[in-house]
Amino acid sequence: MDERDFYREYFTQQIPQKSVWSSWVVHLSLFLLTFITTVIAGMEWTTGKMGPYEFNNLSVGLPYAVAILFVLSCHEFGHYFAARYHKVNATLPYYIPFPPIPYFINFGTMGAVIRTKGRIKSNKAMFDIGVAGPIAGFVASLAVLIYGFANMPGVDYILKIHPDFFSPDFGKGALNLKFGNTLLFAFLRDVFTKPGQFMPPMSEIYHYPYLCVGWFGLFVTAMNMLPVGQLDGGHIVYSMFGEKVHQHWAGVTMLLLAFLGFEGIFESILSLNLEIGWSGWLFWGLILYFLIKIKHPPVEHFEPLGKGRMALGYLSIFILIISFSPAPLVLSM
């Protein structure tokens, strides 16, 4: 099917007008709500201040909101257009807003999802739909991070937020949040910052909207790229290697999540500060086990993928490795 046939078929589908209108209202309403909650979250992350909120101050959160919606949209529309290309009926993205909750780690959104209404019959279609989202989201996150590092404000920026930033007593006795480093984040930091240039520590990254969003994009990409069940990574590994290999790596991944999760709990209880685990991985593992499931459902037609798709699959696995942090969120006193 060439591009003209694809769009002709897409725009001439007979869908009841009432259903189309209702669907657009839902999608647009969720998008607007998510825009509002991410603007608020962006203001909180950037300034370090919680509510009450003044309308004039909300503009501070706009760069964060626009950037995070850009990353989420690239990811979900990657899935969407791949699904439509393979004639799999799919919805537009459902954006998931998350309202501000005091003293709760809040990015303003719980992500976005699309729903496929048709059955995916081949592993090639499964692969294309599965890989398109994380690749698109990763590229968007990479672009946001590069822009953030290339346009890093000077030290005066952090001093406006924390006037006592260079004080020996800064942060003592307070609850501190630290973002976990990743191979890619560290690499971009070294490449795009100049020698002697001020670079905020990982405990202050969230005050910089583009770095915060880029880091969040890598975090979400890594979570979705785990080779378990019907996660994007599960679709990719299953389509590349088949059921047995997928089950093997899904089992290894679940054990790794359990180890990192319990390690994070022990670190919190014993105040070890080793930063090699996160209790949230245990929670994510429970969601995978009970809701998403570990096993990948079979497809009707399974055949070896071509060299191009296999190369793209290995690239996606590499993206998982450089985007993953064993301790993405560290809380300490």
TAZISUL-V856493 format. One record per residue. N is the residue number from 1. RES is the residue in one small letter. BURIAL is b if it has 16 or more other ideal C-beta (glycine too) atoms within 10 Angstrom, else e. Layout:
[[N & RES & BURIAL] [N & RES & BURIAL]]
This chain:
[[1 & m & e] [2 & d & e] [3 & e & e] [4 & r & e] [5 & d & e] [6 & f & e] [7 & y & e] [8 & r & e] [9 & e & e] [10 & y & e] [11 & f & e] [12 & t & e] [13 & q & e] [14 & q & e] [15 & i & e] [16 & p & e] [17 & q & e] [18 & k & e] [19 & s & e] [20 & v & e] [21 & w & e] [22 & s & e] [23 & s & e] [24 & w & e] [25 & v & e] [26 & v & e] [27 & h & b] [28 & l & e] [29 & s & e] [30 & l & b] [31 & f & b] [32 & l & e] [33 & l & b] [34 & t & b] [35 & f & b] [36 & i & b] [37 & t & b] [38 & t & b] [39 & v & b] [40 & i & b] [41 & a & b] [42 & g & b] [43 & m & b] [44 & e & b] [45 & w & b] [46 & t & b] [47 & t & e] [48 & g & e] [49 & k & e] [50 & m & e] [51 & g & e] [52 & p & e] [53 & y & e] [54 & e & e] [55 & f & e] [56 & n & e] [57 & n & e] [58 & l & e] [59 & s & e] [60 & v & b] [61 & g & b] [62 & l & b] [63 & p & b] [64 & y & b] [65 & a & b] [66 & v & b] [67 & a & b] [68 & i & b] [69 & l & b] [70 & f & b] [71 & v & b] [72 & l & b] [73 & s & b] [74 & c & b] [75 & h & b] [76 & e & b] [77 & f & b] [78 & g & b] [79 & h & b] [80 & y & b] [81 & f & b] [82 & a & b] [83 & a & b] [84 & r & b] [85 & y & b] [86 & h & b] [87 & k & e] [88 & v & b] [89 & n & e] [90 & a & b] [91 & t & b] [92 & l & b] [93 & p & b] [94 & y & b] [95 & y & b] [96 & i & e] [97 & p & b] [98 & f & b] [99 & p & e] [100 & p & e] [101 & i & e] [102 & p & e] [103 & y & e] [104 & f & e] [105 & i & e] [106 & n & b] [107 & f & b] [108 & g & b] [109 & t & b] [110 & m & e] [111 & g & b] [112 & a & b] [113 & v & e] [114 & i & b] [115 & r & e] [116 & t & e] [117 & k & e] [118 & g & e] [119 & r & e] [120 & i & b] [121 & k & e] [122 & s & e] [123 & n & b] [124 & k & b] [125 & a & b] [126 & m & b] [127 & f & b] [128 & d & b] [129 & i & b] [130 & g & b] [131 & v & b] [132 & a & b] [133 & g & b] [134 & p & b] [135 & i & b] [136 & a & b] [137 & g & b] [138 & f & b] [139 & v & b] [140 & a & b] [141 & s & b] [142 & l & b] [143 & a & b] [144 & v & b] [145 & l & b] [146 & i & e] [147 & y & e] [148 & g & b] [149 & f & b] [150 & a & e] [151 & n & e] [152 & m & b] [153 & p & e] [154 & g & e] [155 & v & e] [156 & d & e] [157 & y & e] [158 & i & b] [159 & l & e] [160 & k & e] [161 & i & e] [162 & h & e] [163 & p & e] [164 & d & e] [165 & f & e] [166 & f & e] [167 & s & e] [168 & p & e] [169 & d & e] [170 & f & e] [171 & g & e] [172 & k & e] [173 & g & e] [174 & a & e] [175 & l & e] [176 & n & e] [177 & l & e] [178 & k & b] [179 & f & b] [180 & g & b] [181 & n & b] [182 & t & b] [183 & l & e] [184 & l & b] [185 & f & b] [186 & a & e] [187 & f & e] [188 & l & b] [189 & r & b] [190 & d & e] [191 & v & e] [192 & f & b] [193 & t & e] [194 & k & e] [195 & p & e] [196 & g & e] [197 & q & e] [198 & f & e] [199 & m & b] [200 & p & b] [201 & p & e] [202 & m & b] [203 & s & e] [204 & e & b] [205 & i & b] [206 & y & b] [207 & h & b] [208 & y & b] [209 & p & b] [210 & y & b] [211 & l & b] [212 & c & b] [213 & v & b] [214 & g & b] [215 & w & b] [216 & f & b] [217 & g & b] [218 & l & b] [219 & f & b] [220 & v & b] [221 & t & b] [222 & a & b] [223 & m & b] [224 & n & b] [225 & m & b] [226 & l & b] [227 & p & b] [228 & v & b] [229 & g & b] [230 & q & b] [231 & l & b] [232 & d & b] [233 & g & b] [234 & g & b] [235 & h & b] [236 & i & b] [237 & v & b] [238 & y & b] [239 & s & b] [240 & m & b] [241 & f & b] [242 & g & e] [243 & e & e] [244 & k & e] [245 & v & e] [246 & h & b] [247 & q & b] [248 & h & e] [249 & w & b] [250 & a & b] [251 & g & e] [252 & v & e] [253 & t & b] [254 & m & b] [255 & l & e] [256 & l & e] [257 & l & b] [258 & a & e] [259 & f & b] [260 & l & b] [261 & g & b] [262 & f & e] [263 & e & b] [264 & g & b] [265 & i & e] [266 & f & e] [267 & e & b] [268 & s & b] [269 & i & e] [270 & l & e] [271 & s & e] [272 & l & e] [273 & n & e] [274 & l & e] [275 & e & b] [276 & i & e] [277 & g & b] [278 & w & b] [279 & s & b] [280 & g & b] [281 & w & b] [282 & l & b] [283 & f & e] [284 & w & b] [285 & g & b] [286 & l & e] [287 & i & e] [288 & l & b] [289 & y & e] [290 & f & e] [291 & l & e] [292 & i & e] [293 & k & e] [294 & i & b] [295 & k & e] [296 & h & b] [297 & p & e] [298 & p & e] [299 & v & b] [300 & e & e] [301 & h & e] [302 & f & e] [303 & e & e] [304 & p & e] [305 & l & b] [306 & g & e] [307 & k & e] [308 & g & e] [309 & r & b] [310 & m & e] [311 & a & e] [312 & l & b] [313 & g & b] [314 & y & e] [315 & l & e] [316 & s & b] [317 & i & e] [318 & f & e] [319 & i & b] [320 & l & b] [321 & i & e] [322 & i & b] [323 & s & b] [324 & f & b] [325 & s & b] [326 & p & b] [327 & a & b] [328 & p & b] [329 & l & e] [330 & v & b] [331 & l & e] [332 & s & e] [333 & m & e]]
